[in-house]
Amino acid sequence: MAAASHRDRVFMSQADGKVYSLDAGTNAWKLAANLADRRFMHRLAPVGDRILAVGGSWLSGHLASIEVVSPDAGTADEPENAAPEAGAKRWPGFLGGRDFNVSRAARLPLTWSDDSVAWRITTPGFGQSSPVIWDDTVFLTSLEGATKETLFITAVDLADGAEHWRRTFDAAEAFEWNDYVSKGAPTPAVDGERLYAFFDSGDLRAQTHD
């Protein structure tokens, strides 16, 4: 399954060849578009007023194609809470979640050392997901337990790593923890109002910034 945050909406695509959007009013998934090729292990990449379904696989093998999806995403103008193009303190999804994952930030460090690290924190449990950023807040997801039964969403301050809050949930389904499965791998998506976190157990959580 692939997911992306685009123009304040959450989109999801799975192996049935369809793209769904999450209705904010009813919390129900609605059909947004149909893909020409059914695929899994692919990516959804928001670009402008469209979404690209990139690569993936099907029963016949690897797919190298890219499909352009044009959901009903409103006008071509950027919404007020869309991430700024340059100098932004926003990283709303996996690998940035937009613009083909290319950052326009300047003066990035070319090497890493203890002297260049602003802060470090220890997250609860284990998480292979990437952090996402909206303005001054970094959001993290993780899980713990022998059957990955406890889920965490943590918000920390971008400037110093101080914890703003932490939410703890029970997983809807338990899965045995072993070295052959991911541990908290799905990266969340964030927009101007909510964080959307998807977990290994199939749980999807929408959480306000505070």
FENBELJO-V677907 format. One record per run of one state. SS is the DSSP state (A for helix, B for strand, O for the rest). FROM is the first residue (numbers start at 0). LEN is the number of residues. If there is no record, write none. Layout:
# FENBELJO-V677907
{{SS | FROM | LEN} {SS | FROM | LEN}}
This chain:
# FENBELJO-V677907
{{O | 0 | 1} {B | 1 | 5} {O | 6 | 2} {B | 8 | 5} {O | 13 | 4} {B | 17 | 5} {O | 22 | 6} {B | 28 | 6} {O | 34 | 5} {B | 39 | 1} {O | 40 | 2} {B | 42 | 5} {O | 47 | 2} {B | 49 | 5} {O | 54 | 2} {B | 56 | 2} {O | 58 | 2} {B | 60 | 2} {O | 62 | 3} {B | 65 | 4} {O | 69 | 20} {B | 89 | 2} {O | 91 | 2} {A | 93 | 3} {O | 96 | 2} {A | 98 | 3} {O | 101 | 12} {A | 113 | 3} {O | 116 | 9} {B | 125 | 1} {O | 126 | 5} {B | 131 | 3} {O | 134 | 2} {B | 136 | 8} {O | 144 | 5} {B | 149 | 8} {O | 157 | 5} {B | 162 | 8} {O | 170 | 18} {B | 188 | 2} {O | 190 | 3} {B | 193 | 5} {O | 198 | 5} {B | 203 | 5} {O | 208 | 2}}
